[in-house]
Amino acid sequence: MRLLTVVGARPQFVKAATVSRQIAKVAGLDEVIVHTGQHFDADMSDIFFEQMEIPRPDHLLGISGLSHGAMTGRMLEQLERVMLDVVPDKVLVYGDTNSTLAGALAASKLQIPVVHVEAGLRSFDMRMPEEINRILTDRVSQLLLCPTRAAVENLENEGFGRGAARVALVGDVMQDAALHYRARAAQPKSVTGLNLNRGFALATLHRAENTDDIVRLKSLVDALNEVHASTPIVMPLHPRTLHSLAQHGLELKVHVIEPVGYFEMLWLLQHCSIVLTDSGGLQKEAYFFEKPCITLRNSTEWIELIDIGANCLIGDDARNLTSCFEKMIGTKMDGFPALYGAGNASAKVVEQILYGAPQETAL
């Protein structure tokens, strides 16, 4: 069997690392990796392949820096060309990026079965490009591999499971990565001179809903600066955010550092006291490392974290960050349930691809 795997964004490299390692163990299972180039910066892309020992992409499309429509359209065109050349038996896509949707659409139009890892997630906020991508990707997929029971229930509520498409609960492959790589965590050189002995908050900010809305961005900057006055904030700054701050003359008075690799991010997660983020993946990683989290968004696809009190949404008003911080800082994270499986999700993904293993109802 030949699989064609489509990746393009930072979280997908993490997910692909764990699944590709399992694929390599199976005789007769061949993987062709296509990197769309959606994250083109070396700190955001190349370093992941090096550090995580992911096979180098067989095809690098170099598509980035475009509008959603232009990016997705160009990816669709070039991925179709690659698929016609490779002739895969199945196409494997991850998550909810433009690369995900383009891969799923190209494959489905060529009648190639689509396997969607991280299927069934819903934020119920159609203003998010990611929500549109994940809904459309699920709709054209033949094998929908869900990280949580809530994701399975979302698909069941939408009518999946009664047709040709298969839905399976496998757990979260990002947890596999956290468990596998945590011993290789490395302190970023950029924090060695900082006084973080009394604890710090780890913050990331990159989503367009925050960086492209000047009113919201200013409120977030003000709130982050206020929190930093009492608890140091370490913030690896995304290029998009850096550009928006400079464009609007906004000053972050936190410990801003360059973007970090995965192992450096694991160190920051292990040593921080709390996580402040608009990243979907980092919300879960905070939970893997038993750290409370504040989500700098109006909604989240990881609703189970809100339900159990491990995560706090700031909602429409960025000023809610300070009250969420007071509520969440010091939250005891031990005793929470294992929401995302036992660290064997990647093996279950490959098992489902190969054999269509029976549906499991619990992780």
C-alpha positions in Angstrom: 0.0 0.0 0.0 1.2 3.5 -0.9 0.2 6.4 1.3 0.6 10.0 0.3 0.9 12.3 3.4 0.2 16.0 3.1 1.8 18.4 5.7 2.5 22.1 5.6 2.1 23.7 9.1 4.0 23.4 12.3 1.4 21.2 14.2 1.2 18.8 11.3 5.0 18.1 11.5 4.5 17.0 15.1 1.6 14.7 14.3 3.3 13.3 11.2 6.5 12.5 13.1 4.6 10.0 15.3 2.6 8.4 12.6 5.5 8.2 10.1 7.5 6.4 12.7 4.8 3.7 12.9 4.4 3.5 9.2 8.1 2.8 8.8 7.7 -0.3 11.0 5.2 -2.0 8.6 6.7 -4.0 5.7 5.0 -3.2 2.4 3.6 0.2 3.6 5.2 3.0 1.6 4.8 6.7 2.5 5.4 9.6 0.2 5.5 13.0 2.1 4.4 16.2 0.4 5.2 19.5 2.2 3.1 22.3 0.8 5.3 25.0 2.2 2.5 26.7 4.2 5.0 27.4 7.0 8.1 28.5 5.1 10.3 30.0 7.7 13.2 27.7 8.7 12.4 28.2 12.4 8.8 27.1 11.7 9.5 24.2 9.4 12.9 22.9 8.6 14.0 22.6 12.2 11.1 20.2 12.9 12.2 17.7 10.2 15.7 17.9 11.6 14.9 17.6 15.3 12.1 15.1 15.1 13.8 12.9 12.6 10.9 13.0 10.1 11.8 11.7 6.7 12.5 14.7 4.4 9.6 15.5 2.1 9.6 13.8 -1.3 7.9 16.9 -2.7 8.2 20.5 -1.5 5.6 22.8 -3.2 6.8 26.1 -1.6 3.3 27.6 -1.4 2.9 30.3 1.2 2.2 34.0 1.9 -1.0 34.1 -0.1 -4.7 34.7 0.8 -6.7 31.7 1.9 -8.4 31.2 -1.5 -5.2 31.7 -3.5 -3.2 29.4 -1.2 -5.7 26.7 -1.2 -6.3 26.9 -4.9 -2.6 26.7 -5.8 -2.1 23.8 -3.4 -5.1 22.0 -4.9 -3.6 22.4 -8.4 -0.1 21.2 -7.4 -1.2 18.4 -5.1 -3.4 17.0 -7.9 -0.4 16.9 -10.1 1.7 15.1 -7.5 -1.1 12.6 -6.8 -1.5 11.8 -10.5 2.3 11.1 -10.6 2.5 9.1 -7.4 -0.8 7.2 -7.7 -1.3 6.6 -4.0 -3.8 4.1 -2.6 -4.8 6.6 0.2 -4.1 10.2 1.1 -3.4 11.1 4.7 -4.2 14.6 6.0 -3.9 16.1 9.5 -5.9 18.7 11.3 -7.5 21.8 9.8 -5.1 23.9 7.8 -5.4 25.0 4.1 -3.0 22.2 3.4 -5.4 19.8 5.0 -8.4 20.9 2.9 -6.4 21.1 -0.4 -5.1 17.6 0.1 -8.5 16.2 0.9 -10.2 18.0 -2.1 -7.4 17.0 -4.6 -7.7 13.3 -3.5 -11.5 13.1 -3.4 -11.7 14.6 -6.9 -9.3 11.9 -8.1 -11.4 9.2 -6.3 -8.5 8.5 -3.9 -9.7 7.6 -0.3 -8.9 10.3 2.2 -7.8 9.5 5.8 -8.3 12.4 8.2 -6.4 12.3 11.4 -7.9 14.6 14.0 -11.4 14.4 12.5 -14.6 15.5 14.2 -13.3 18.6 16.0 -15.7 21.5 16.2 -15.5 25.0 17.7 -18.9 25.8 16.3 -17.5 29.2 15.1 -17.7 29.5 11.4 -15.7 32.7 11.5 -12.6 30.5 12.0 -11.0 29.4 8.7 -9.9 26.2 10.5 -13.6 25.3 11.3 -14.4 25.6 7.6 -11.4 23.5 6.7 -12.1 20.7 9.2 -15.8 20.4 8.3 -15.2 20.2 4.6 -12.3 17.8 5.0 -14.5 15.5 7.2 -17.2 15.6 4.6 -15.0 14.1 1.8 -13.0 11.7 4.0 -13.5 7.9 3.9 -11.7 7.2 7.2 -12.2 9.7 10.0 -9.9 9.2 12.9 -11.0 11.0 16.0 -8.8 12.1 19.0 -11.7 12.2 21.6 -15.1 10.8 22.3 -16.5 14.3 21.8 -15.2 14.4 18.3 -16.9 11.1 17.5 -20.2 12.4 18.9 -19.9 15.5 16.7 -19.6 13.3 13.6 -22.5 11.1 14.8 -24.6 14.2 15.2 -23.8 15.3 11.7 -24.9 11.9 10.3 -21.5 10.2 9.9 -21.3 6.5 10.6 -24.4 5.6 8.7 -22.8 5.7 5.2 -19.6 4.5 3.6 -17.3 6.7 5.7 -15.8 5.0 8.7 -15.4 6.8 12.1 -12.9 5.5 14.6 -11.7 6.7 18.0 -7.9 6.5 18.2 -6.7 9.1 20.6 -4.5 12.1 20.1 -1.2 11.6 18.1 0.2 14.8 19.6 0.2 13.1 23.0 2.3 10.3 21.5 4.8 13.0 20.4 4.9 14.7 23.8 5.5 11.3 25.6 8.1 10.2 23.0 10.1 13.4 22.9 9.8 14.9 26.4 13.2 13.5 27.5 14.8 15.5 24.7 13.5 18.8 25.9 16.1 21.5 25.6 16.3 25.0 27.2 16.1 27.8 24.7 19.3 29.8 24.7 17.2 32.9 24.6 15.9 32.4 28.1 19.2 31.6 29.9 19.7 35.1 31.1 16.1 35.6 32.3 15.2 35.5 36.0 12.5 32.8 35.9 13.1 31.1 39.2 9.7 32.1 40.6 7.9 30.7 37.7 6.6 32.1 34.4 3.7 32.1 32.0 4.3 30.7 28.4 2.4 32.7 25.8 1.9 32.4 22.1 -0.2 34.5 19.7 -0.5 34.1 16.0 -4.1 33.6 14.8 -5.5 36.1 12.3 -8.5 36.8 14.5 -6.1 38.3 17.0 -3.3 39.7 14.9 -5.4 41.3 12.1 -7.9 43.0 14.4 -6.1 46.1 15.7 -8.6 46.8 18.5 -8.4 43.2 19.8 -4.6 43.1 19.3 -4.2 46.3 21.3 -6.4 44.9 24.1 -4.4 41.7 24.2 -1.1 43.5 24.3 -2.4 45.7 27.2 -3.6 42.6 29.1 -0.4 40.6 28.5 1.6 43.6 29.7 -0.5 43.8 32.8 -0.1 40.1 33.6 3.7 40.4 33.0 3.9 43.1 35.7 3.2 40.4 38.3 4.2 37.1 36.6 6.9 37.0 33.9 5.7 36.0 30.5 7.9 34.3 28.0 6.6 34.6 24.4 8.1 33.0 21.3 6.9 35.6 18.8 5.3 34.4 15.5 6.4 36.4 12.4 2.8 37.4 11.7 2.4 38.9 15.2 5.8 40.7 15.0 4.7 42.3 11.7 1.3 43.4 13.1 2.9 44.9 16.3 5.4 46.8 14.2 2.7 48.0 11.8 0.5 49.4 14.5 3.3 50.7 16.8 2.3 48.3 19.7 4.9 47.4 22.4 4.9 44.0 24.2 6.5 44.5 27.6 7.0 40.7 28.0 10.1 38.5 27.5 9.9 38.2 23.7 12.1 35.5 22.2 12.6 34.1 18.7 10.4 31.2 17.5 11.6 28.0 19.0 11.8 24.4 17.8 9.7 21.6 19.2 12.2 20.4 21.9 12.6 24.0 23.2 8.8 24.3 23.3 8.7 21.1 25.4 11.2 22.6 27.8 9.1 25.8 28.2 6.0 23.7 28.8 7.7 21.6 31.4 9.0 24.6 33.3 6.2 27.2 33.0 3.4 27.7 35.5 0.6 28.4 33.1 0.0 28.7 29.3 -1.6 31.6 27.5 -2.3 30.8 23.8 -4.5 31.0 20.8 -3.0 27.8 19.4 -5.2 24.7 19.3 -2.3 22.3 19.7 -0.7 24.2 22.6 -4.0 23.9 24.6 -3.7 20.2 24.5 0.1 20.2 25.2 -0.5 22.3 28.3 -2.8 19.5 29.4 -0.3 16.8 28.6 2.2 18.6 30.9 -0.4 19.3 33.6 -0.4 23.1 33.2 -3.5 25.2 33.4 -4.3 27.1 30.1 -6.0 30.3 29.1 -7.2 30.4 25.5 -7.0 33.8 23.8 -10.0 33.2 21.5 -13.7 33.3 21.4 -14.1 29.5 21.1 -12.1 26.3 21.1 -12.4 22.9 19.4 -11.1 21.3 22.6 -14.3 21.9 24.6 -13.6 19.0 27.0 -10.8 21.1 28.5 -13.2 23.9 29.3 -15.8 21.4 30.7 -13.4 20.0 33.3 -11.9 23.4 34.3 -8.4 22.9 32.8 -8.8 25.7 30.3 -10.4 29.2 30.4 -11.7 31.1 27.3 -11.3 34.9 27.4 -14.1 35.3 24.8 -14.8 38.5 22.9 -13.3 40.9 25.5 -9.5 40.5 25.7 -9.6 42.3 29.1 -11.0 39.0 30.5 -7.4 37.7 30.3 -6.6 39.2 33.7 -9.6 37.7 35.5 -9.0 34.3 33.8 -5.4 34.5 34.9 -6.4 35.1 38.5 -8.8 32.1 38.3 -6.4 29.7 36.6 -3.0 30.4 38.1 -2.2 27.8 40.7 -4.9 25.4 39.5 -4.0 21.8 40.6 -3.9 19.7 37.5 -3.4 16.3 39.0 -6.4 14.0 39.0 -7.8 15.1 35.7 -8.9 12.3 33.3 -6.9 10.9 30.5 -8.9 12.6 27.7 -6.6 11.8 24.8 -5.7 8.2 25.2 -2.7 6.2 26.5 0.0 7.4 24.1 -0.6 4.7 21.4 -2.8 6.8 19.0 -0.3 6.6 16.2 -0.3 2.8 16.3 -4.1 2.8 16.2 -4.0 5.2 13.2 -1.9 2.8 11.2 -4.0 -0.2 12.3 -7.1 1.5 11.0 -5.5 2.4 7.7 -4.3 -1.2 7.2 -7.1 -3.3 8.6 -10.1 -1.1 9.4 -10.0 -2.4 13.0 -13.3 -2.5 14.9 -14.5 0.8 16.3 -13.6 1.4 19.9 -15.9 3.3 22.2 -13.3 4.3 24.9 -9.7 5.3 25.0 
